Amino acid sequence: MDQKKEKRFIKYNFYTIVFLFLVILAGGIVRSSGAGMGCPDWPKCFDHYIPPTDVSQLPKDYQEKYVAQRLAKNEKFAKMLDKMGYRDLADKVRHDESIKIPEEFNVTKTYTEYINRLAGALIGVFVFLTFISSFYYLKAHKRIVLLSLINVFLLGFQAWLGSIVVSTNLLAWTITVHMIVAVLILAIAIYTYHYARSLTDQSILAQSTSKLVKLIVFGALLLSFSQIIIGTELRETIDAIIQAYPGIARSEWLEHTGKIYLDHKLLAVSIVLSNLLIFFMVKKNRVGQEQLKYAIYGLFLVVLQYILGLILNFFAMPPAAQALHMVLATLMFGEQFYLFLMLRKASVKMGGN
């Protein structure tokens, strides 16, 4: 047993999780500030590794140039969708007129998106370091190596998908898929972190086990994941409303969203109730102090999230609240997933593949 190598893997894995949350926060800021097209090309930004600070540094035909590049890339993407059998989606990509609208240079939006991309690149470094350091577990715990490798490929796919999001001018369904992949990367990172820790520290496992508690936590986890997806789709609906009614006031956005906003609110109530139930069940069944601590964290996060939801509803969706609302949703998911993993009983023998 090499404690130094174990600690190195756990450290890199932990940094990956932390920076994933920071990237999600940065993505939320980009989304809420309308800076998603701040860099009209990818992976560079206005053909630079460090973006320009003034429009005078760009060629006169920069708008036409990036529109042409987007159209060429989208045609390749549409052909790929055709081959996969998604002809309707391919047609939507080909005939989306918003893609042909040139983007005006805005230095604030450009650097907002640029910082988001830098954060994403930093995640790439830590995901790769996590994979390299996972080789220590190759003989006894191959699942750690395999899952770390899967995260490397998922991050590569996420980067490619990010380029598609840009080239399609924030096409709605691509943003939802982008968010789903981000949550999947986060879940894998949390799993490998917990599994590696549990090999040497059984205090993070349950003192006693209860199938009912596990079932309730798993149900709450599904609710949180569903809420993340519905929340992303709600934001896409708002984007469509803004595009259809350019002069609409922020205070009127939610009024035009229809059933999806009602679903979002009903699911929020379900999440509050499920987290209250988790707290009482974990406490009643004496599962363990660590588990109770995370159940309390869950209550704290859900209260904060509910307060942010009220702010978004009654104060015309301020951008800062939108970004925090997104990152808190993923924090809740992460907390519930980690709690679910902690419900394994400490007496269970660790090891194997």
C-alpha positions in Angstrom: 0.0 0.0 0.0 1.5 3.3 -1.1 -0.2 6.1 0.8 1.6 8.8 -1.2 0.1 7.5 -4.5 -3.3 7.1 -2.9 -3.3 10.6 -1.5 -2.1 12.0 -4.9 -5.1 10.3 -6.7 -7.6 11.5 -4.1 -6.1 15.1 -4.2 -6.4 15.3 -8.0 -9.8 13.8 -8.0 -11.0 16.3 -5.3 -9.6 19.2 -7.4 -11.5 17.9 -10.4 -14.7 17.9 -8.4 -14.1 21.4 -7.1 -13.2 22.9 -10.5 -16.2 21.1 -12.1 -18.5 23.1 -9.8 -16.5 26.3 -10.7 -16.9 25.6 -14.4 -20.6 25.1 -14.0 -20.8 28.4 -12.1 -18.8 30.1 -14.9 -21.1 28.5 -17.5 -24.1 29.8 -15.5 -22.6 33.3 -15.6 -22.0 33.0 -19.4 -25.6 31.8 -19.9 -27.3 34.4 -17.7 -25.2 37.3 -19.1 -25.9 36.4 -22.7 -22.2 35.9 -23.3 -22.5 32.5 -24.9 -21.4 33.8 -28.3 -18.8 36.1 -26.9 -16.2 34.0 -28.8 -17.7 33.2 -32.2 -15.1 30.5 -33.0 -13.6 27.6 -31.1 -11.1 26.6 -29.6 -9.6 30.1 -30.2 -11.5 33.3 -29.5 -11.5 35.6 -32.6 -8.6 33.6 -33.9 -6.5 34.5 -30.8 -5.4 32.5 -27.8 -5.8 35.7 -25.9 -8.8 37.7 -27.3 -8.6 41.3 -28.6 -9.8 44.1 -26.3 -11.2 46.4 -29.0 -13.1 45.9 -32.3 -10.3 47.9 -34.1 -8.1 44.8 -33.6 -10.4 42.7 -35.8 -10.6 42.7 -39.6 -13.5 44.6 -41.1 -15.2 41.5 -42.4 -14.9 39.6 -39.1 -18.6 39.0 -38.8 -19.0 37.5 -42.3 -15.9 35.4 -41.7 -17.2 33.7 -38.5 -20.7 33.2 -39.9 -19.2 31.4 -42.9 -17.1 29.3 -40.6 -20.2 28.4 -38.5 -22.2 27.5 -41.6 -19.4 25.2 -42.9 -19.1 23.5 -39.5 -22.8 23.1 -39.1 -23.1 21.4 -42.5 -20.6 18.8 -41.4 -22.6 18.4 -38.1 -25.9 18.1 -40.1 -24.4 15.4 -42.3 -23.3 13.5 -39.2 -26.9 13.7 -37.9 -28.2 12.5 -41.2 -26.0 9.4 -41.0 -27.2 8.7 -37.5 -30.9 8.9 -38.6 -31.7 12.3 -37.1 -32.9 13.9 -40.3 -35.3 16.3 -38.6 -32.5 17.6 -36.3 -30.2 17.9 -39.3 -32.8 20.0 -41.2 -33.2 22.2 -38.1 -29.5 22.9 -38.0 -29.3 23.6 -41.7 -32.3 26.0 -41.8 -31.9 27.8 -38.5 -31.8 31.5 -39.6 -30.4 32.7 -36.3 -27.1 31.0 -37.1 -26.7 33.5 -40.0 -27.0 36.5 -37.8 -23.5 38.0 -37.2 -22.3 38.6 -33.7 -21.2 42.1 -32.6 -17.9 42.3 -30.8 -18.5 43.0 -27.1 -15.3 42.9 -25.0 -17.2 42.1 -21.7 -19.0 39.2 -23.2 -15.9 38.0 -25.0 -13.8 37.9 -21.8 -16.7 36.3 -19.9 -16.8 33.4 -22.3 -13.0 33.3 -22.5 -12.6 32.9 -18.7 -15.2 30.1 -19.0 -13.1 28.4 -21.6 -9.9 28.8 -19.5 -11.7 27.1 -16.6 -12.8 24.3 -18.9 -9.2 23.8 -19.9 -8.1 23.7 -16.3 -10.6 20.9 -15.7 -9.0 19.0 -18.6 -5.7 19.1 -16.8 -7.1 17.8 -13.6 -9.2 15.0 -15.3 -6.0 13.9 -17.1 -3.9 14.0 -13.9 -6.6 12.0 -12.1 -6.5 9.4 -14.8 -2.7 9.1 -14.8 -2.6 8.8 -11.0 -5.3 6.2 -11.1 -2.8 3.6 -12.5 -1.9 2.9 -8.9 -5.2 1.0 -8.6 -4.8 -1.0 -11.8 -4.3 -4.4 -10.2 -6.7 -4.3 -7.3 -9.4 -1.8 -8.2 -9.7 -1.6 -12.0 -13.0 0.3 -11.8 -11.2 3.4 -10.7 -8.9 3.3 -13.7 -11.7 2.5 -16.1 -14.0 5.3 -14.8 -11.2 7.8 -14.8 -10.5 6.9 -18.4 -14.2 7.2 -19.3 -14.1 10.7 -17.8 -11.2 11.6 -20.1 -13.2 10.6 -23.1 -16.4 12.3 -21.8 -14.4 15.5 -21.3 -13.2 15.3 -24.9 -16.7 14.8 -26.1 -17.8 17.7 -23.9 -15.2 20.0 -25.6 -16.4 18.9 -29.0 -20.0 19.5 -28.0 -19.1 22.9 -26.7 -17.8 23.8 -30.2 -21.1 22.7 -31.7 -23.0 24.8 -29.2 -21.0 27.8 -30.4 -21.3 27.0 -34.1 -25.0 26.4 -33.9 -25.5 29.8 -32.1 -26.6 28.1 -28.8 -29.0 25.6 -30.4 -31.4 24.7 -27.6 -31.1 20.9 -27.4 -27.3 21.0 -27.6 -27.2 23.0 -24.4 -29.3 20.4 -22.6 -27.0 17.6 -23.7 -24.0 19.8 -22.7 -25.4 20.0 -19.2 -26.2 16.3 -19.0 -22.7 15.4 -19.9 -21.3 17.8 -17.3 -23.4 16.1 -14.6 -22.3 12.7 -15.8 -18.6 13.7 -15.6 -19.3 15.1 -12.1 -21.0 11.9 -10.9 -18.1 9.7 -12.1 -15.6 12.0 -10.4 -17.6 11.9 -7.1 -17.8 8.1 -7.4 -14.1 7.5 -7.9 -13.3 10.0 -5.1 -15.6 8.2 -2.7 -14.5 4.7 -3.7 -10.8 5.5 -3.3 -11.4 7.1 0.1 -13.5 4.3 1.4 -10.7 1.8 0.7 -8.8 3.2 3.7 -11.3 5.2 5.6 -14.5 3.4 6.5 -15.7 6.2 8.7 -17.4 7.6 5.5 -19.5 4.5 5.3 -22.8 3.8 7.2 -22.8 2.4 10.7 -26.0 0.6 9.9 -27.9 0.2 6.6 -31.5 0.8 5.6 -32.9 -0.1 2.2 -35.7 2.4 2.7 -33.3 5.2 3.3 -31.3 4.3 0.2 -34.5 4.2 -1.8 -35.5 7.7 -0.6 -32.1 9.2 -1.3 -32.0 7.6 -4.7 -35.5 9.0 -5.5 -34.3 12.4 -4.3 -31.3 12.1 -6.6 -33.5 11.4 -9.6 -35.7 14.4 -8.7 -32.6 16.6 -8.6 -31.3 15.3 -11.9 -34.7 15.9 -13.5 -34.8 19.4 -12.1 -31.5 20.2 -13.6 -32.7 19.1 -17.0 -36.1 20.9 -16.7 -34.3 24.0 -15.5 -32.0 23.9 -18.5 -35.0 23.5 -20.8 -36.8 26.3 -19.0 -33.9 28.6 -19.8 -33.9 27.5 -23.4 -37.6 28.4 -23.5 -36.9 31.8 -22.2 -34.2 32.2 -24.9 -36.8 31.3 -27.5 -39.2 33.9 -26.0 -36.5 36.6 -26.1 -35.8 35.8 -29.7 -39.4 35.8 -30.7 -40.2 39.0 -28.7 -37.0 41.1 -28.7 -38.5 44.0 -26.7 -40.1 41.9 -24.0 -39.4 43.0 -20.4 -37.4 40.7 -18.1 -40.3 40.7 -15.6 -42.5 39.1 -18.3 -40.2 36.3 -19.3 -41.6 33.6 -16.9 -45.2 34.6 -17.7 -44.8 33.3 -21.3 -43.0 30.0 -20.5 -46.2 28.0 -19.9 -46.3 24.5 -18.5 -42.6 23.9 -18.1 -42.3 26.6 -15.5 -45.2 25.0 -13.5 -43.4 21.7 -13.7 -40.3 23.3 -12.5 -42.1 24.8 -9.4 -43.9 21.6 -8.6 -40.6 19.6 -8.8 -39.0 22.2 -6.5 -41.6 21.5 -3.8 -41.0 17.8 -4.2 -37.2 18.3 -3.8 -37.8 20.3 -0.6 -40.0 17.6 0.9 -37.7 14.7 -0.2 -34.7 16.4 1.5 -36.7 16.9 4.7 -37.6 13.2 4.6 -34.0 12.2 4.1 -32.9 14.2 7.1 -35.6 12.6 9.4 -35.0 9.1 8.1 -31.2 9.3 8.4 -31.5 10.7 11.9 -34.2 8.1 12.9 -32.3 5.1 11.6 -29.0 6.2 13.1 -27.2 5.5 9.9 -24.1 7.5 10.9 -22.8 10.9 11.9 -21.2 11.6 8.5 -24.4 10.7 6.7 -26.4 12.9 9.1 -24.0 15.8 8.4 -24.6 15.4 4.6 -28.3 15.2 5.1 -28.1 18.6 6.9 -26.0 20.0 4.1 -28.8 18.9 1.7 -31.4 20.8 3.8 -29.1 23.9 3.8 -28.6 23.7 0.0 -32.3 23.2 -0.7 -33.3 26.2 1.4 -30.8 28.4 -0.4 -32.0 27.1 -3.7 -35.6 27.8 -2.8 -34.8 31.3 -1.8 -33.0 31.9 -5.1 -36.0 30.5 -6.9 -38.2 33.1 -5.2 -35.7 35.9 -6.1 -35.7 34.8 -9.7 -39.5 34.7 -9.7 -40.2 38.1 -8.0 -37.2 40.2 -9.1 -37.2 39.6 -12.9 -34.5 36.9 -13.0 -31.3 38.8 -12.0 -28.3 37.3 -13.8 -26.3 36.6 -10.6 -29.2 34.6 -9.1 -29.5 32.6 -12.4 -25.8 31.6 -12.2 -26.0 30.7 -8.5 -29.3 28.8 -9.1 -27.5 26.6 -11.6 -24.5 25.8 -9.6 -26.6 25.1 -6.4 -28.6 22.6 -8.4 -25.5 20.7 -9.3 -24.2 21.0 -5.7 -27.4 19.5 -4.5 -27.1 16.6 -7.0 -23.5 16.1 -5.9 -24.4 16.1 -2.2 -27.2 13.6 -2.7 -25.1 11.3 -4.8 -22.2 11.4 -2.3 -24.7 10.6 0.5 -26.1 7.7 -1.5 -22.6 6.3 -1.9 -22.0 6.8 1.9 -24.9 4.5 2.7 -22.8 1.4 2.1 -22.3 -0.4 5.4 -18.8 0.0 6.9 -18.5 -3.7 7.7 -18.6 -4.6 4.0 -15.2 -5.8 2.8 -13.5 -3.3 0.5 -11.6 -4.5 -2.5 -12.0 -6.3 -5.9 -12.7 -4.9 -9.3 
